[in-house]
Amino acid sequence: MVIKSVNETLYGVNTNISGSKNVKRVVVESGDTLNAIQSGSINIDGDTFELSDEVRKAIKEAFDKSMEENAKINEMNAAAHNMVVAEQQGDVMKSVMEDQAKAIEIANIIAKGGQVPPGDEAFLLENNPDMYKLAKLSAMQAKEHEKYETVLEEKEQKEYDYEKGHDNTMHRVAVDISTGESGAEITGVSEVSVEKTSD
């Protein structure tokens, strides 16, 4: 059974609960929590604890609460990710429309006999070869051949923050173990927020 000490997973929480040096809180992984609920016992740091119906019920309630909180976090993280993807797709569509407008402007200049920089001509040829051919054919009949400045701008790179709005926590069940002269016993059960680890 994999059990992590609270010091390994929680932000700034001491192993001493309520100032007592003989109480330790451990965070139980989800699979191990389910196993404890089903089997009625839990193994913590080599000690096996038989769970009373009351403790079993408390563990199940804490587990259910942790699953609800995890589902909320997953939903919020998915929404945040979808917003970034939508922004990125919107930017791509905007860029395509802007490129189409630039191609039309370049084609109109060429069609009236205007001379555009080589980069503009290459841009039109690459983005719309048919429009380029028509513009060149029209240019042959034009009387004036005026020089024009570039229509194109330097393209800007945009970075997308996929971690924006992302919650890096998950919820688990924590069990408080009290040790004394008579041995160890479970003295508390709670649902806790823990930091996700990149395993």
C-alpha positions in Angstrom: 0.0 0.0 0.0 1.4 3.4 -1.0 1.1 6.0 1.7 2.8 9.4 1.6 3.7 11.3 4.7 1.9 14.6 4.9 5.3 16.4 4.8 5.9 15.0 1.3 2.7 16.2 -0.2 1.1 19.1 1.6 2.2 22.7 1.6 3.6 23.9 4.9 1.8 21.4 7.2 3.6 19.9 10.1 3.4 16.2 11.0 2.4 17.4 14.5 -1.3 17.9 14.7 -2.7 20.2 17.4 0.7 20.7 18.8 1.0 17.1 20.0 4.2 15.2 19.0 2.6 11.8 19.1 0.0 12.5 16.3 1.0 12.1 12.6 -1.1 12.8 9.5 -0.7 10.7 6.5 -2.2 11.2 3.0 -3.6 8.0 1.5 -3.7 7.5 -2.3 -7.1 7.1 -3.9 -6.7 3.4 -4.7 -5.6 2.6 -1.2 -8.5 4.6 0.2 -10.9 2.5 -1.8 -9.2 -0.7 -0.7 -9.5 0.4 3.0 -13.2 1.2 2.6 -13.8 -2.2 1.0 -11.6 -4.3 3.2 -12.2 -2.6 6.5 -8.5 -2.3 7.3 -5.7 0.0 6.4 -1.9 -0.5 6.5 0.1 2.6 7.5 3.8 2.6 8.0 3.7 -1.2 8.5 0.9 -1.1 11.1 -2.5 -2.6 10.1 -5.5 -0.8 11.5 -8.9 -2.5 11.6 -11.5 0.2 10.8 -14.6 0.6 12.9 -17.8 1.3 11.0 -17.6 4.9 12.2 -14.0 5.4 10.9 -14.9 3.5 7.6 -17.9 5.8 7.1 -15.7 8.9 7.8 -13.1 7.7 5.3 -15.8 7.1 2.7 -17.3 10.6 3.3 -13.8 12.2 3.0 -13.1 10.1 -0.1 -16.4 11.1 -1.8 -15.7 14.8 -0.9 -12.1 14.5 -2.4 -13.5 13.0 -5.6 -16.1 15.9 -5.9 -13.3 18.4 -5.4 -11.1 16.7 -8.0 -13.9 16.6 -10.5 -14.4 20.4 -10.0 -10.7 21.1 -10.5 -10.6 18.9 -13.6 -13.6 20.7 -15.0 -12.0 24.1 -14.3 -8.7 23.0 -15.8 -10.4 21.7 -19.0 -12.4 25.0 -19.3 -9.1 27.0 -18.9 -7.4 24.9 -21.5 -10.4 25.2 -23.9 -10.3 29.0 -23.6 -6.6 29.0 -24.6 -7.3 26.7 -27.6 -10.2 28.8 -28.7 -8.1 32.0 -28.5 -5.4 30.2 -30.5 -7.9 29.1 -33.2 -9.4 32.6 -33.3 -6.0 34.1 -33.9 -5.3 31.6 -36.7 -8.6 32.4 -38.4 -7.9 36.2 -38.0 -4.4 35.6 -39.5 -5.9 33.7 -42.5 -8.4 36.5 -43.1 -5.7 39.2 -42.8 -3.5 37.3 -45.2 -6.4 37.0 -47.7 -7.1 40.8 -47.5 -3.4 41.5 -48.1 -3.3 39.1 -51.1 -6.3 40.9 -52.6 -4.7 44.4 -52.0 -1.5 43.2 -53.6 -3.4 41.7 -56.6 -5.3 45.0 -57.1 -2.1 47.0 -57.2 -0.4 44.6 -59.7 -3.6 44.4 -61.8 -3.6 48.3 -62.2 0.1 48.1 -63.4 1.6 48.9 -60.0 5.0 47.6 -59.0 5.2 46.0 -55.6 8.3 44.8 -53.8 9.4 41.2 -54.7 8.3 40.0 -51.2 4.7 41.1 -51.8 4.6 39.4 -55.2 6.0 36.2 -53.7 3.4 36.4 -50.9 0.6 36.7 -53.4 2.0 33.8 -55.5 2.3 31.6 -52.5 -1.1 32.4 -50.9 -3.3 32.6 -54.1 -1.6 31.5 -57.3 -4.8 32.0 -59.4 -5.2 35.6 -58.2 -1.5 36.2 -59.0 -1.9 35.0 -62.6 -5.1 37.1 -63.1 -3.3 40.2 -61.6 -0.3 39.7 -63.9 -2.5 39.3 -67.0 -4.4 42.5 -66.1 -1.1 44.3 -65.5 -0.1 43.7 -69.1 -3.0 45.9 -70.3 -2.3 48.7 -67.7 -0.8 52.0 -68.9 0.8 53.2 -65.7 3.4 51.3 -63.7 3.7 53.2 -60.4 5.9 51.8 -57.6 4.2 51.0 -54.3 5.5 50.3 -50.8 5.0 46.9 -49.2 1.6 45.8 -48.0 3.0 43.1 -45.7 4.0 43.7 -42.1 6.5 41.7 -40.0 4.6 38.8 -38.5 4.5 38.7 -34.8 4.8 35.5 -32.8 2.3 35.0 -30.0 2.9 32.7 -27.1 -0.1 30.8 -25.6 -0.1 30.1 -21.9 -1.6 26.7 -21.5 -1.1 26.8 -17.7 -3.1 30.0 -17.4 -5.9 29.3 -14.9 -4.7 25.8 -14.2 -5.1 24.5 -10.7 -2.2 22.2 -9.7 -3.9 20.5 -6.7 -5.8 17.4 -6.0 -7.8 16.2 -3.0 -7.1 13.1 -1.0 -8.1 11.5 2.3 -5.8 12.1 5.3 -5.7 9.9 8.4 -4.4 11.1 11.7 -2.6 8.4 13.7 -2.0 8.9 17.4 0.7 6.8 19.1 1.1 6.3 22.8 1.8 3.7 25.5 -1.2 1.6 24.4 -0.1 1.6 20.7 -1.3 3.5 17.6 -4.8 4.4 16.8 -6.7 6.4 14.1 -7.8 9.6 15.8 -9.1 11.6 12.8 -10.0 11.4 9.1 -10.2 14.4 6.8 -10.2 15.4 3.1 -7.2 17.5 2.3 -5.8 19.4 -0.7 -2.4 18.2 -1.9 0.0 19.3 -4.6 0.2 17.2 -7.7 3.6 15.5 -8.2 5.0 14.8 -11.6 5.6 11.0 -11.3 
